[in-house]
Amino acid sequence: DGFKFGLGLWLATALVGTVWMVIISLIIVAITGS
């Protein structure tokens, strides 16, 4: 059970990190593009 919780926490962290990378990339493109 603890392993599943740790795995879920890792997946959630990876997912949030990926979303933030995409958002930051879009912001940078928007700033440099305009």
Secondary structure, 3 states (H helix, E strand, C coil): CHHHHHHHHHHHHHHHHHHHHHHHHHHHHHHHHC
